[in-house]
Amino acid sequence: MSQAASQAAAFYKDVTKNREIWTIRDEDGYPAPMTSSKKRSQPFWSSESRAKKIIQNVAAYHGFKTVKIEYHKFINDWLPGLDKYGLLAGLNWSGPRAVGYDIEPKQLKQNLENYKAEET
């Protein structure tokens, strides 16, 4: 399993267990950098500590603050919003360049629902 796939698997597990998602923002808003696939992706993490690590270790994100999102709000508001604006969701980005697995919002919703069903 690749590092990105491993981070995505951890995202599904943690999010379905803790029912919260984390992102980051600064005074200009939420980041959505261009990916190698030429689509923008907004990063999300399954824990505040993961998001803080990126803020601390990636120069582009110094000065950002963590933002907690409740699971139901993420599913019902954030994912449809990402889809509406053509953004991907980045899952548990890590490393010195803050990279990882990027996924279409509709697929992320499906994966979270499927993971939740498997856990019950």
MDAnalysis code that builds the backbone (N, CA, C; Angstrom):
import MDAnalysis as mda
import numpy as np

u = mda.Universe.empty(360, n_residues=120, atom_resindex=np.repeat(np.arange(120), 3), trajectory=True)
u.add_TopologyAttr("name", ["N", "CA", "C"] * 120)
u.add_TopologyAttr("resid", np.arange(1, 121))
u.add_TopologyAttr("resname", ["MET", "SER", "GLN", "ALA", "ALA", "SER", "GLN", "ALA", "ALA", "ALA", "PHE", "TYR", "LYS", "ASP", "VAL", "THR", "LYS", "ASN", "ARG", "GLU", "ILE", "TRP", "THR", "ILE", "ARG", "ASP", "GLU", "ASP", "GLY", "TYR", "PRO", "ALA", "PRO", "MET", "THR", "SER", "SER", "LYS", "LYS", "ARG", "SER", "GLN", "PRO", "PHE", "TRP", "SER", "SER", "GLU", "SER", "ARG", "ALA", "LYS", "LYS", "ILE", "ILE", "GLN", "ASN", "VAL", "ALA", "ALA", "TYR", "HIS", "GLY", "PHE", "LYS", "THR", "VAL", "LYS", "ILE", "GLU", "TYR", "HIS", "LYS", "PHE", "ILE", "ASN", "ASP", "TRP", "LEU", "PRO", "GLY", "LEU", "ASP", "LYS", "TYR", "GLY", "LEU", "LEU", "ALA", "GLY", "LEU", "ASN", "TRP", "SER", "GLY", "PRO", "ARG", "ALA", "VAL", "GLY", "TYR", "ASP", "ILE", "GLU", "PRO", "LYS", "GLN", "LEU", "LYS", "GLN", "ASN", "LEU", "GLU", "ASN", "TYR", "LYS", "ALA", "GLU", "GLU", "THR"])
u.atoms.positions = np.array([
    [0.849, -1.178, 0.000],
    [0.000, 0.000, 0.000],
    [0.889, 1.233, 0.000],
    [0.593, 2.167, -0.887],
    [1.375, 3.394, -0.969],
    [1.147, 4.262, 0.271],
    [2.031, 5.237, 0.450],
    [1.887, 6.165, 1.572],
    [0.551, 6.901, 1.487],
    [0.183, 7.363, 0.288],
    [-1.081, 8.087, 0.118],
    [-2.276, 7.186, 0.425],
    [-2.241, 5.946, -0.037],
    [-3.333, 5.007, 0.235],
    [-3.426, 4.697, 1.723],
    [-2.288, 4.596, 2.362],
    [-2.256, 4.353, 3.805],
    [-2.864, 5.530, 4.569],
    [-2.542, 6.736, 4.137],
    [-3.101, 7.935, 4.778],
    [-4.615, 8.010, 4.547],
    [-5.062, 7.648, 3.366],
    [-6.500, 7.649, 3.072],
    [-7.219, 6.631, 3.949],
    [-6.653, 5.439, 4.093],
    [-7.262, 4.413, 4.943],
    [-7.364, 4.894, 6.387],
    [-6.323, 5.561, 6.867],
    [-6.345, 6.111, 8.233],
    [-7.422, 7.187, 8.339],
    [-7.595, 7.983, 7.295],
    [-8.628, 9.022, 7.281],
    [-10.000, 8.386, 7.474],
    [-10.329, 7.374, 6.680],
    [-11.647, 6.731, 6.777],
    [-11.863, 6.147, 8.172],
    [-10.883, 5.475, 8.679],
    [-10.999, 4.838, 9.993],
    [-11.218, 5.880, 11.092],
    [-10.361, 6.892, 11.126],
    [-10.444, 7.906, 12.178],
    [-11.727, 8.724, 12.088],
    [-12.104, 9.127, 10.889],
    [-13.283, 9.977, 10.714],
    [-14.557, 9.227, 11.109],
    [-14.689, 7.986, 10.710],
    [-15.895, 7.246, 11.073],
    [-15.942, 6.956, 12.574],
    [-14.795, 6.865, 13.201],
    [-14.750, 6.633, 14.650],
    [-15.003, 7.918, 15.433],
    [-14.316, 8.999, 15.074],
    [-14.360, 10.242, 15.856],
    [-15.423, 11.230, 15.398],
    [-15.973, 11.026, 14.182],
    [-17.047, 11.859, 13.649],
    [-16.671, 13.335, 13.506],
    [-15.392, 13.581, 13.184],
    [-14.943, 14.949, 12.942],
    [-13.840, 14.948, 11.899],
    [-13.744, 16.075, 11.208],
    [-12.755, 16.283, 10.156],
    [-12.092, 17.614, 10.450],
    [-10.841, 17.739, 10.054],
    [-10.091, 18.971, 10.293],
    [-9.570, 19.529, 8.973],
    [-9.576, 20.830, 8.860],
    [-8.943, 21.514, 7.750],
    [-8.185, 22.707, 8.323],
    [-7.633, 23.520, 7.449],
    [-6.882, 24.698, 7.891],
    [-7.332, 25.911, 7.094],
    [-7.117, 27.078, 7.692],
    [-7.427, 28.326, 6.997],
    [-6.569, 29.445, 7.552],
    [-6.455, 30.506, 6.746],
    [-5.809, 31.729, 7.201],
    [-6.761, 32.873, 6.901],
    [-6.279, 34.114, 6.997],
    [-7.162, 35.260, 6.793],
    [-7.714, 35.335, 5.371],
    [-7.087, 34.655, 4.430],
    [-7.563, 34.646, 3.050],
    [-8.521, 33.494, 2.756],
    [-8.659, 32.569, 3.681],
    [-9.572, 31.447, 3.490],
    [-8.874, 30.105, 3.528],
    [-9.502, 29.142, 2.904],
    [-9.025, 27.759, 2.902],
    [-8.126, 27.511, 1.693],
    [-7.044, 26.774, 1.882],
    [-6.177, 26.491, 0.741],
    [-6.791, 25.454, -0.196],
    [-6.499, 25.590, -1.463],
    [-6.911, 24.614, -2.473],
    [-5.885, 24.646, -3.600],
    [-4.677, 24.141, -3.318],
    [-3.626, 24.189, -4.329],
    [-3.910, 23.281, -5.530],
    [-3.266, 23.594, -6.624],
    [-3.372, 22.812, -7.853],
    [-2.626, 21.489, -7.660],
    [-3.248, 20.408, -8.084],
    [-2.623, 19.089, -7.991],
    [-1.928, 18.752, -9.312],
    [-1.240, 17.636, -9.322],
    [-0.570, 17.193, -10.545],
    [-1.578, 16.854, -11.646],
    [-2.825, 16.583, -11.257],
    [-3.876, 16.295, -12.250],
    [-4.537, 17.572, -12.784],
    [-3.988, 18.728, -12.394],
    [-4.470, 20.034, -12.849],
    [-5.856, 20.384, -12.310],
    [-6.210, 19.805, -11.168],
    [-7.434, 20.170, -10.464],
    [-7.025, 20.685, -9.087],
    [-7.804, 21.571, -8.526],
    [-7.534, 22.072, -7.185],
    [-8.079, 21.091, -6.152],
    [-7.375, 21.003, -5.038],
    [-7.775, 20.101, -3.972],
    [-7.669, 20.812, -2.629],
    [-8.727, 20.711, -1.845],
    [-8.704, 21.268, -0.490],
    [-8.329, 20.151, 0.470],
    [-7.337, 20.398, 1.330],
    [-6.902, 19.346, 2.244],
    [-7.785, 19.213, 3.488],
    [-7.942, 17.960, 3.918],
    [-8.661, 17.618, 5.144],
    [-7.875, 16.547, 5.879],
    [-7.941, 16.585, 7.198],
    [-7.240, 15.612, 8.031],
    [-8.201, 14.973, 9.006],
    [-7.839, 13.802, 9.453],
    [-8.688, 13.053, 10.375],
    [-8.409, 13.387, 11.833],
    [-7.428, 14.239, 12.091],
    [-7.157, 14.671, 13.467],
    [-6.532, 16.058, 13.447],
    [-6.728, 16.764, 14.529],
    [-6.138, 18.094, 14.630],
    [-4.614, 18.003, 14.634],
    [-4.074, 16.981, 15.270],
    [-2.607, 16.854, 15.330],
    [-1.995, 16.691, 13.943],
    [-2.658, 15.986, 13.047],
    [-2.164, 15.847, 11.670],
    [-2.163, 17.200, 10.958],
    [-3.239, 17.968, 11.129],
    [-3.320, 19.285, 10.498],
    [-2.261, 20.228, 11.066],
    [-2.076, 20.181, 12.381],
    [-1.073, 21.046, 13.008],
    [0.337, 20.719, 12.532],
    [0.592, 19.448, 12.286],
    [1.917, 19.040, 11.812],
    [2.233, 19.686, 10.462],
    [1.238, 19.776, 9.602],
    [1.426, 20.419, 8.303],
    [1.685, 21.912, 8.488],
    [0.913, 22.550, 9.360],
    [1.108, 23.978, 9.627],
    [2.531, 24.233, 10.117],
    [3.016, 23.376, 10.980],
    [4.348, 23.548, 11.567],
    [5.476, 23.231, 10.595],
    [5.266, 22.265, 9.701],
    [6.364, 21.750, 8.898],
    [6.372, 22.155, 7.425],
    [5.310, 22.782, 6.942],
    [5.239, 23.171, 5.538],
    [5.147, 24.696, 5.474],
    [6.182, 25.310, 4.934],
    [6.285, 26.778, 4.936],
    [5.053, 27.460, 4.342],
    [4.483, 26.893, 3.305],
    [3.317, 27.513, 2.658],
    [2.121, 27.637, 3.596],
    [2.114, 26.851, 4.673],
    [0.973, 26.843, 5.590],
    [1.289, 27.440, 6.958],
    [2.458, 28.013, 7.125],
    [2.756, 28.701, 8.382],
    [1.750, 29.832, 8.555],
    [1.237, 29.998, 9.751],
    [0.271, 31.053, 10.026],
    [-1.176, 30.617, 9.862],
    [-1.410, 29.419, 9.342],
    [-2.768, 28.901, 9.229],
    [-3.237, 28.409, 10.595],
    [-4.532, 28.298, 10.760],
    [-5.158, 27.780, 11.979],
    [-5.973, 26.545, 11.618],
    [-6.123, 25.653, 12.575],
    [-6.946, 24.467, 12.342],
    [-8.424, 24.809, 12.503],
    [-9.260, 24.099, 11.761],
    [-10.711, 24.276, 11.795],
    [-11.346, 22.892, 11.902],
    [-12.162, 22.711, 12.931],
    [-12.868, 21.444, 13.137],
    [-14.211, 21.475, 12.416],
    [-14.534, 20.364, 11.725],
    [-15.805, 20.235, 11.017],
    [-16.503, 18.970, 11.540],
    [-17.721, 19.123, 11.987],
    [-18.498, 17.967, 12.424],
    [-18.841, 17.087, 11.218],
    [-18.888, 15.789, 11.442],
    [-19.104, 14.817, 10.374],
    [-20.342, 15.154, 9.528],
    [-21.500, 15.360, 10.164],
    [-22.726, 15.604, 9.399],
    [-22.621, 16.878, 8.555],
    [-21.951, 17.906, 9.057],
    [-21.767, 19.149, 8.302],
    [-20.832, 18.909, 7.102],
    [-19.799, 18.098, 7.311],
    [-18.871, 17.758, 6.236],
    [-19.612, 17.035, 5.108],
    [-20.393, 16.034, 5.479],
    [-21.129, 15.226, 4.498],
    [-22.194, 16.053, 3.777],
    [-22.954, 16.836, 4.526],
    [-24.113, 17.531, 3.966],
    [-23.825, 18.898, 3.356],
    [-22.759, 19.568, 3.816],
    [-22.469, 20.916, 3.337],
    [-21.152, 21.017, 2.575],
    [-20.090, 20.535, 3.198],
    [-18.760, 20.705, 2.610],
    [-18.585, 19.903, 1.322],
    [-18.925, 18.621, 1.342],
    [-18.705, 17.806, 0.142],
    [-19.532, 18.287, -1.048],
    [-20.819, 18.625, -0.868],
    [-21.554, 19.198, -2.007],
    [-20.947, 20.522, -2.490],
    [-20.425, 21.326, -1.570],
    [-19.776, 22.582, -1.954],
    [-18.517, 22.352, -2.766],
    [-17.699, 21.398, -2.340],
    [-16.496, 21.062, -3.106],
    [-16.870, 20.601, -4.508],
    [-17.880, 19.745, -4.588],
    [-18.325, 19.230, -5.873],
    [-18.834, 20.366, -6.767],
    [-19.602, 21.269, -6.199],
    [-20.153, 22.397, -6.951],
    [-19.051, 23.235, -7.591],
    [-17.944, 23.422, -6.863],
    [-16.853, 24.258, -7.368],
    [-15.749, 23.466, -8.063],
    [-15.954, 22.181, -8.273],
    [-14.995, 21.378, -9.016],
    [-13.701, 21.088, -8.275],
    [-13.774, 21.074, -6.935],
    [-12.578, 20.802, -6.136],
    [-12.527, 19.340, -5.713],
    [-11.321, 18.851, -5.552],
    [-11.097, 17.541, -4.956],
    [-10.933, 17.709, -3.455],
    [-11.002, 16.606, -2.733],
    [-10.696, 16.595, -1.297],
    [-9.373, 15.852, -1.122],
    [-8.435, 16.488, -0.430],
    [-7.151, 15.865, -0.125],
    [-7.225, 15.213, 1.249],
    [-6.860, 13.949, 1.339],
    [-7.015, 13.205, 2.585],
    [-5.690, 12.999, 3.310],
    [-5.627, 13.536, 4.529],
    [-4.466, 13.353, 5.408],
    [-3.144, 13.617, 4.696],
    [-3.068, 14.741, 3.984],
    [-1.812, 15.096, 3.345],
    [-0.699, 15.093, 4.379],
    [0.478, 14.711, 3.934],
    [1.621, 14.634, 4.851],
    [2.909, 14.948, 4.110],
    [3.994, 14.977, 4.876],
    [5.314, 15.181, 4.300],
    [5.669, 16.639, 4.109],
    [6.895, 16.881, 3.682],
    [7.399, 18.250, 3.556],
    [6.708, 19.073, 2.470],
    [6.012, 18.420, 1.546],
    [5.290, 19.141, 0.489],
    [3.781, 19.072, 0.669],
    [3.322, 18.461, 1.774],
    [1.881, 18.319, 2.055],
    [1.156, 17.732, 0.849],
    [1.425, 16.482, 0.572],
    [0.787, 15.792, -0.544],
    [0.145, 14.505, -0.047],
    [-0.698, 13.943, -0.885],
    [-1.350, 12.689, -0.532],
    [-2.429, 12.340, -1.522],
    [-3.417, 11.662, -1.033],
    [-4.500, 11.136, -1.852],
    [-5.560, 12.200, -2.061],
    [-5.923, 12.457, -3.312],
    [-6.968, 13.408, -3.669],
    [-8.125, 12.637, -4.297],
    [-9.352, 13.008, -3.920],
    [-10.520, 12.240, -4.335],
    [-11.689, 13.165, -4.648],
    [-12.519, 12.737, -5.576],
    [-13.741, 13.478, -5.896],
    [-14.665, 13.458, -4.671],
    [-15.337, 14.561, -4.379],
    [-16.202, 14.624, -3.191],
    [-17.286, 13.541, -3.141],
    [-17.922, 13.260, -4.268],
    [-18.971, 12.227, -4.278],
    [-18.390, 10.857, -3.936],
    [-17.181, 10.588, -4.423],
    [-16.541, 9.303, -4.117],
    [-16.143, 9.242, -2.642],
    [-15.691, 10.361, -2.097],
    [-15.333, 10.402, -0.677],
    [-16.560, 10.109, 0.188],
    [-17.685, 10.719, -0.148],
    [-18.916, 10.462, 0.613],
    [-19.270, 8.982, 0.551],
    [-19.211, 8.412, -0.627],
    [-19.522, 6.991, -0.806],
    [-18.561, 6.119, 0.013],
    [-17.276, 6.439, -0.049],
    [-16.281, 5.657, 0.693],
    [-16.511, 5.732, 2.196],
    [-16.840, 6.920, 2.698],
    [-17.104, 7.065, 4.142],
    [-18.346, 6.271, 4.535],
    [-19.380, 6.333, 3.724],
    [-20.592, 5.580, 4.020],
    [-20.341, 4.079, 3.961],
    [-19.555, 3.634, 2.981],
    [-19.230, 2.214, 2.865],
    [-18.377, 1.759, 4.034],
    [-17.411, 2.576, 4.426],
    [-16.535, 2.216, 5.548],
    [-17.365, 2.106, 6.821],
    [-18.259, 3.056, 7.021],
    [-19.125, 3.056, 8.197],
    [-19.962, 1.789, 8.220],
    [-20.526, 1.391, 7.063],
    [-21.361, 0.194, 6.985],
    [-20.549, -1.063, 7.296],
    [-19.299, -1.095, 6.851],
    [-18.439, -2.256, 7.123],
    [-18.111, -2.378, 8.604],
    [-18.035, -1.241, 9.277],
    [-17.660, -1.224, 10.694],
    [-18.793, -1.676, 11.607],
    [-20.050, -1.561, 11.134],
    [-21.190, -1.896, 11.997],
    [-21.605, -3.325, 11.868],
])
